[in-house]
Amino acid sequence: MLNYKKIENIDIKEKFINDFSYIFYKAKSQKEYSEITFLCVGTDRITGDCFGPLVGSKLIELLKKCNYSNINVYGSLEQNLSYENINKIIKNINNKSIIIVIDAALSKKENIGKVFVSNGKTILGKSLERDKIEIGDISIKSVVAKDYKIAKYNFKALQNISLNVVNTLANIVSEGIFEAITKI
């Protein structure tokens, strides 16, 4: 069972901010860029998969407070960015952009409620046994459920996640990104 107090713990947010800041700084030093693009992947029709769109909507609201003309956010509750339409968006991204992909993930039971940040591409479609799409310079994954290694069980797991858990994780990531980029 998921430990809700663990998810609400401020240490998770601080760890995320530190991890994201470090990896973002590292990516900036490896790539000349003029824009930052967030790809918030998922759909609002499946509770576990709405992590990306929730982060996108929250990030859009937070960024309205500042005048960042070089930050783009694709994927929100209003306009989902999913496996089906991501290739259209990818074609329009400036090649001088650092691409940060935000997506829900499935993993071992002990990783549920954790957020992982890594330098490198995200592989979309993996847990549902679809053709893989690899994209991004930075990957932010929030583990929302157990990976059963079988597509139909994974799909069912994503449908049966508490919206409160997904929303709490989305708050941690969106607020953490905002804090990190306003410090950098």
N, C-alpha and C positions, 0 to 999 in steps of 0.2 A: 504494500500500500504506500502511496505517495505521502511524504511528510510535508504537509502544507506549511508548517512553521519554517521548515528549511527553505522553501521557496521564497517566503516573505523576508528572510534574513537579509539584512543590509550588506552582509559580507559577500553575498552572491553578486550584488550590484557593483560593489567596489572591485571585486575580482574581475568582473566583466569589463569595467571601465579601464582597469590596468591592462588587461589582456588586449582589448581593442586598441587602446592608445599605442601600446608597444608595436603591435602588428601593423597598425595604420602608419605609424612613423617609419617602420621598416619598408613597407610597400612604397611610401612616398620617396624614399631614398633610392629605390630600384627603378622607378618609372617616372618619366617627366609627364606631368599632367596639368590640365587646366580646369578640369571638372571632377566632381565626385558624383558617382551614380549609384544609388541604392536600388537593387532589384528585390522587392519584397514579394516572394513567391508563395502562392497558395490560393485557396478559394474560401469564400465565406460560407459555402454550402456544406462543409465538413468541419466540425468543431476543431479537431486536432490540426487540420491543415490551415486554419484561419490565423495561425500565428504570424505569418508573413504579412498578410493584409492588415492585421491589427497594428503591427509595428509600423507599416507604411502610413496608415491613417494618423497614428499618434505622432510620427516623425514629421509629417506634413504640418500638423498643428503646431508643434514645437518650433519648427523652422520659420513659421510665419512671424514669430517674435523677432527674428533677425533678418537682415537683408543679405542673404546668401544667394547671389545670382549664379554661382558656379556649382550648386548642388541640385541634383535631379533625383526625384523619388518616383519610381514606377511600382505600382501595386498598392492597392488600398482596399478598404471594404467596398468602396463605390466602384472601383475599377480593378478587378482582380487581375493579377499577373500569374498565369498558370502555365503548366506544361504545354497546353494547346496553343497559347498565343505569344509565348516568350520569344520565339524566333523573329516575329515582326518587330518587337521592341529592340532586340539585339542589333538589328540592321540599322537602327536610327541612333545608336549610341556613338558619341564622338570617340575616335580612337585615342584621344588624349585624356581619357577619363579613367580614373581608378574606379573599378566596378566592385561593389560590395554586395554580395548575395546573402539574403536573409531568408531562412527557410526552417520549417519544422523538420524534425528528424525522429527516427525510431532507433533504439539502441537497446543495450542491456538494461534490465530492470533497475539496477543501481544508478544508472545515469539519468533516469527520469527526473526532470526538474532542473537539470544542469544546462548551461549555455557554453558552447564551445566556439572559439574563434581561432581560425587558422589562416595562414598565408597560403593562398593558392585557390584553385578552382573548386567550385561546388559541382557535384554530379547530381543532376536532377533525374527523377524517374527510377532511381535504383530500387527503392523499397517496394514499388508496385510493379516491378519487372517490366518496365517500359524501355524503349530505346533510350540510351543515356545521352543527356545534353550536358556538356561541361562548359562552365562559364565562370568568369570572375577573377579578381585579383585577391580578394579577401572573402572568406566564408564565415558566416555566423549561423550556427545551427543550435536550435533549442530542442532538446529531447523531450517529447511530449508523451511518448508511449513506448512499450516494449516492441522490439522487432522480432516477429515470429518467423521470419525468413520465408513466409508463404504469403503471396500477394493478397489473397482473399481475407486472411486473418489480419494482415496489416491494415487493410482498408477498414475492416470492422473495428479494429483498435482505434483508428483515427476518428471514427464516428462516435465513439463512446468515451470521449475525454471530457473532463469538467471544463466548461468555458471559463470558470474562475481561475483555474490553473493556467490556462493558455493566456488569459488576459494579464495575470500577474507577471508571467514571463515576458509578455509583450511590453509591459510597463518598464520592467527592468532594462530591457534591451533598448527601447526607444529613448528613455531618459538617460541611459548610460551613453548611447551614441551622441546625444545632444550635448551632454556634459563634456565628453571627450573632444568633440570637434570645436566646441567653443573655447577650450583650453589650448588647442593646437594652433 
